[in-house]
């Protein structure tokens, strides 16, 4: 008896849930901004290494 009631209930709940995967699109802009921030951080680190290398070369002369 319980399974007879459970099957229609599950079917109704399944039909109420959205089928599109728009949840992936919600965080897409945040992921893009995070990747841009990582790229900017890598660029700043490279510039800092080059600056330190120039300082080291100028002080060792």
N, CA, C and O atoms as a GROMACS GRO file, in nm:
protein
  244
    1UNK      N    1   0.082  -0.120   0.000
    1UNK     CA    2   0.000   0.000   0.000
    1UNK      C    3   0.086   0.126   0.000
    1UNK      O    4   0.057   0.223  -0.069
    2UNK      N    5   0.193   0.122   0.079
    2UNK     CA    6   0.279   0.239   0.087
    2UNK      C    7   0.348   0.267  -0.046
    2UNK      O    8   0.366   0.382  -0.084
    3UNK      N    9   0.386   0.161  -0.116
    3UNK     CA   10   0.453   0.181  -0.245
    3UNK      C   11   0.358   0.236  -0.349
    3UNK      O   12   0.399   0.309  -0.439
    4UNK      N   13   0.230   0.201  -0.336
    4UNK     CA   14   0.130   0.254  -0.431
    4UNK      C   15   0.116   0.405  -0.413
    4UNK      O   16   0.096   0.478  -0.510
    5UNK      N   17   0.127   0.451  -0.289
    5UNK     CA   18   0.120   0.595  -0.263
    5UNK      C   19   0.253   0.664  -0.291
    5UNK      O   20   0.255   0.781  -0.330
    6UNK      N   21   0.361   0.594  -0.271
    6UNK     CA   22   0.493   0.656  -0.287
    6UNK      C   23   0.526   0.684  -0.434
    6UNK      O   24   0.586   0.786  -0.465
    7UNK      N   25   0.488   0.595  -0.522
    7UNK     CA   26   0.521   0.612  -0.665
    7UNK      C   27   0.458   0.739  -0.723
    7UNK      O   28   0.529   0.817  -0.786
    8UNK      N   29   0.328   0.764  -0.705
    8UNK     CA   30   0.272   0.889  -0.758
    8UNK      C   31   0.332   1.013  -0.692
    8UNK      O   32   0.351   1.116  -0.756
    9UNK      N   33   0.360   1.001  -0.564
    9UNK     CA   34   0.421   1.113  -0.493
    9UNK      C   35   0.558   1.146  -0.552
    9UNK      O   36   0.589   1.263  -0.573
   10UNK      N   37   0.638   1.045  -0.577
   10UNK     CA   38   0.770   1.067  -0.637
   10UNK      C   39   0.759   1.124  -0.778
   10UNK      O   40   0.837   1.210  -0.817
   11UNK      N   41   0.662   1.076  -0.854
   11UNK     CA   42   0.641   1.129  -0.988
   11UNK      C   43   0.601   1.276  -0.985
   11UNK      O   44   0.646   1.356  -1.067
   12UNK      N   45   0.516   1.313  -0.890
   12UNK     CA   46   0.476   1.453  -0.878
   12UNK      C   47   0.593   1.541  -0.837
   12UNK      O   48   0.610   1.651  -0.890
   13UNK      N   49   0.672   1.493  -0.742
   13UNK     CA   50   0.788   1.570  -0.700
   13UNK      C   51   0.889   1.585  -0.813
   13UNK      O   52   0.951   1.691  -0.828
   14UNK      N   53   0.907   1.482  -0.890
   14UNK     CA   54   1.000   1.486  -1.001
   14UNK      C   55   0.954   1.584  -1.108
   14UNK      O   56   1.036   1.651  -1.170
   15UNK      N   57   0.825   1.594  -1.129
   15UNK     CA   58   0.774   1.686  -1.231
   15UNK      C   59   0.783   1.831  -1.184
   15UNK      O   60   0.781   1.922  -1.267
   16UNK      N   61   0.794   1.854  -1.056
   16UNK     CA   62   0.802   1.990  -1.003
   16UNK      C   63   0.945   2.045  -1.004
   16UNK      O   64   0.965   2.166  -0.999
   17UNK      N   65   1.041   1.958  -1.009
   17UNK     CA   66   1.179   2.006  -1.005
   17UNK      C   67   1.219   2.058  -1.142
   17UNK      O   68   1.184   1.998  -1.244
   18UNK      N   69   1.293   2.169  -1.147
   18UNK     CA   70   1.337   2.222  -1.278
   18UNK      C   71   1.439   2.128  -1.342
   18UNK      O   72   1.526   2.073  -1.274
   19UNK      N   73   1.428   2.112  -1.471
   19UNK     CA   74   1.515   2.018  -1.540
   19UNK      C   75   1.637   2.085  -1.601
   19UNK      O   76   1.734   2.017  -1.634
   20UNK      N   77   1.634   2.219  -1.616
   20UNK     CA   78   1.750   2.285  -1.677
   20UNK      C   79   1.862   2.298  -1.575
   20UNK      O   80   1.837   2.301  -1.454
   21UNK      N   81   1.984   2.307  -1.624
   21UNK     CA   82   2.101   2.316  -1.535
   21UNK      C   83   2.152   2.459  -1.531
   21UNK      O   84   2.269   2.485  -1.559
   22UNK      N   85   2.064   2.550  -1.496
   22UNK     CA   86   2.103   2.691  -1.489
   22UNK      C   87   2.188   2.720  -1.366
   22UNK      O   88   2.246   2.828  -1.357
   23UNK      N   89   2.195   2.627  -1.272
   23UNK     CA   90   2.276   2.650  -1.152
   23UNK      C   91   2.424   2.660  -1.187
   23UNK      O   92   2.498   2.728  -1.117
   24UNK      N   93   2.468   2.594  -1.293
   24UNK     CA   94   2.606   2.606  -1.337
   24UNK      C   95   2.634   2.745  -1.391
   24UNK      O   96   2.745   2.796  -1.377
   25UNK      N   97   2.535   2.807  -1.453
   25UNK     CA   98   2.552   2.939  -1.510
   25UNK      C   99   2.554   3.048  -1.403
   25UNK      O  100   2.608   3.156  -1.426
   26UNK      N  101   2.495   3.019  -1.288
   26UNK     CA  102   2.490   3.118  -1.181
   26UNK      C  103   2.630   3.153  -1.133
   26UNK      O  104   2.661   3.271  -1.116
   27UNK      N  105   2.713   3.056  -1.112
   27UNK     CA  106   2.847   3.080  -1.058
   27UNK      C  107   2.950   3.102  -1.168
   27UNK      O  108   3.069   3.118  -1.139
   28UNK      N  109   2.908   3.102  -1.293
   28UNK     CA  110   3.003   3.116  -1.403
   28UNK      C  111   3.076   3.250  -1.398
   28UNK      O  112   3.196   3.255  -1.420
   29UNK      N  113   3.005   3.357  -1.370
   29UNK     CA  114   3.070   3.488  -1.364
   29UNK      C  115   3.169   3.496  -1.248
   29UNK      O  116   3.274   3.558  -1.261
   30UNK      N  117   3.136   3.433  -1.135
   30UNK     CA  118   3.228   3.432  -1.023
   30UNK      C  119   3.354   3.353  -1.056
   30UNK      O  120   3.464   3.392  -1.018
   31UNK      N  121   3.338   3.241  -1.126
   31UNK     CA  122   3.454   3.161  -1.166
   31UNK      C  123   3.542   3.239  -1.263
   31UNK      O  124   3.664   3.234  -1.255
   32UNK      N  125   3.480   3.311  -1.354
   32UNK     CA  126   3.555   3.390  -1.450
   32UNK      C  127   3.634   3.500  -1.380
   32UNK      O  128   3.751   3.524  -1.411
   33UNK      N  129   3.570   3.567  -1.285
   33UNK     CA  130   3.640   3.671  -1.209
   33UNK      C  131   3.753   3.612  -1.126
   33UNK      O  132   3.859   3.674  -1.113
   34UNK      N  133   3.733   3.494  -1.070
   34UNK     CA  134   3.838   3.428  -0.993
   34UNK      C  135   3.957   3.395  -1.081
   34UNK      O  136   4.072   3.415  -1.041
   35UNK      N  137   3.931   3.345  -1.202
   35UNK     CA  138   4.040   3.315  -1.294
   35UNK      C  139   4.114   3.441  -1.335
   35UNK      O  140   4.236   3.440  -1.348
   36UNK      N  141   4.042   3.550  -1.356
   36UNK     CA  142   4.107   3.676  -1.389
   36UNK      C  143   4.193   3.725  -1.274
   36UNK      O  144   4.302   3.777  -1.295
   37UNK      N  145   4.145   3.708  -1.152
   37UNK     CA  146   4.222   3.749  -1.036
   37UNK      C  147   4.348   3.664  -1.021
   37UNK      O  148   4.453   3.715  -0.984
   38UNK      N  149   4.337   3.535  -1.050
   38UNK     CA  150   4.455   3.448  -1.045
   38UNK      C  151   4.557   3.490  -1.150
   38UNK      O  152   4.677   3.493  -1.123
   39UNK      N  153   4.510   3.524  -1.270
   39UNK     CA  154   4.600   3.570  -1.376
   39UNK      C  155   4.668   3.700  -1.336
   39UNK      O  156   4.789   3.717  -1.357
   40UNK      N  157   4.592   3.791  -1.278
   40UNK     CA  158   4.650   3.918  -1.234
   40UNK      C  159   4.752   3.894  -1.123
   40UNK      O  160   4.857   3.959  -1.122
   41UNK      N  161   4.725   3.803  -1.032
   41UNK     CA  162   4.818   3.771  -0.926
   41UNK      C  163   4.947   3.712  -0.981
   41UNK      O  164   5.056   3.745  -0.933
   42UNK      N  165   4.936   3.626  -1.081
   42UNK     CA  166   5.055   3.567  -1.142
   42UNK      C  167   5.138   3.675  -1.212
   42UNK      O  168   5.261   3.672  -1.206
   43UNK      N  169   5.071   3.769  -1.277
   43UNK     CA  170   5.142   3.878  -1.344
   43UNK      C  171   5.215   3.965  -1.242
   43UNK      O  172   5.330   4.004  -1.265
   44UNK      N  173   5.150   3.994  -1.130
   44UNK     CA  174   5.214   4.075  -1.026
   44UNK      C  175   5.333   4.002  -0.964
   44UNK      O  176   5.436   4.064  -0.935
   45UNK      N  177   5.320   3.872  -0.944
   45UNK     CA  178   5.433   3.795  -0.890
   45UNK      C  179   5.551   3.794  -0.986
   45UNK      O  180   5.666   3.806  -0.943
   46UNK      N  181   5.524   3.782  -1.114
   46UNK     CA  182   5.631   3.782  -1.213
   46UNK      C  183   5.699   3.919  -1.216
   46UNK      O  184   5.822   3.927  -1.224
   47UNK      N  185   5.621   4.025  -1.209
   47UNK     CA  186   5.679   4.159  -1.207
   47UNK      C  187   5.764   4.179  -1.082
   47UNK      O  188   5.870   4.241  -1.088
   48UNK      N  189   5.719   4.128  -0.969
   48UNK     CA  190   5.794   4.141  -0.844
   48UNK      C  191   5.925   4.063  -0.853
   48UNK      O  192   6.028   4.110  -0.804
   49UNK      N  193   5.923   3.946  -0.914
   49UNK     CA  194   6.048   3.869  -0.931
   49UNK      C  195   6.146   3.942  -1.022
   49UNK      O  196   6.265   3.947  -0.994
   50UNK      N  197   6.094   3.999  -1.130
   50UNK     CA  198   6.182   4.073  -1.221
   50UNK      C  199   6.241   4.195  -1.152
   50UNK      O  200   6.360   4.224  -1.168
   51UNK      N  201   6.161   4.266  -1.076
   51UNK     CA  202   6.208   4.383  -1.002
   51UNK      C  203   6.316   4.342  -0.902
   51UNK      O  204   6.418   4.410  -0.890
   52UNK      N  205   6.293   4.232  -0.830
   52UNK     CA  206   6.391   4.187  -0.732
   52UNK      C  207   6.519   4.144  -0.802
   52UNK      O  208   6.628   4.168  -0.750
   53UNK      N  209   6.508   4.082  -0.917
   53UNK     CA  210   6.626   4.041  -0.992
   53UNK      C  211   6.705   4.163  -1.037
   53UNK      O  212   6.828   4.162  -1.032
   54UNK      N  213   6.638   4.267  -1.081
   54UNK     CA  214   6.706   4.390  -1.121
   54UNK      C  215   6.775   4.455  -1.002
   54UNK      O  216   6.886   4.507  -1.014
   55UNK      N  217   6.708   4.452  -0.888
   55UNK     CA  218   6.768   4.510  -0.766
   55UNK      C  219   6.892   4.430  -0.728
   55UNK      O  220   6.996   4.488  -0.693
   56UNK      N  221   6.882   4.299  -0.733
   56UNK     CA  222   6.995   4.214  -0.698
   56UNK      C  223   7.113   4.237  -0.793
   56UNK      O  224   7.228   4.239  -0.751
   57UNK      N  225   7.083   4.252  -0.922
   57UNK     CA  226   7.189   4.276  -1.019
   57UNK      C  227   7.254   4.412  -1.001
   57UNK      O  228   7.376   4.426  -1.017
   58UNK      N  229   7.175   4.512  -0.966
   58UNK     CA  230   7.231   4.645  -0.950
   58UNK      C  231   7.312   4.657  -0.821
   58UNK      O  232   7.406   4.736  -0.816
   59UNK      N  233   7.279   4.583  -0.719
   59UNK     CA  234   7.354   4.591  -0.593
   59UNK      C  235   7.479   4.503  -0.596
   59UNK      O  236   7.572   4.525  -0.518
   60UNK      N  237   7.482   4.405  -0.684
   60UNK     CA  238   7.601   4.318  -0.688
   60UNK      C  239   7.711   4.377  -0.776
   60UNK      O  240   7.822   4.325  -0.776
   61UNK      N  241   7.684   4.482  -0.849
   61UNK     CA  242   7.786   4.542  -0.936
   61UNK      C  243   7.881   4.627  -0.861
   61UNK      O  244   7.972   4.684  -0.921
   0.00000   0.00000   0.00000
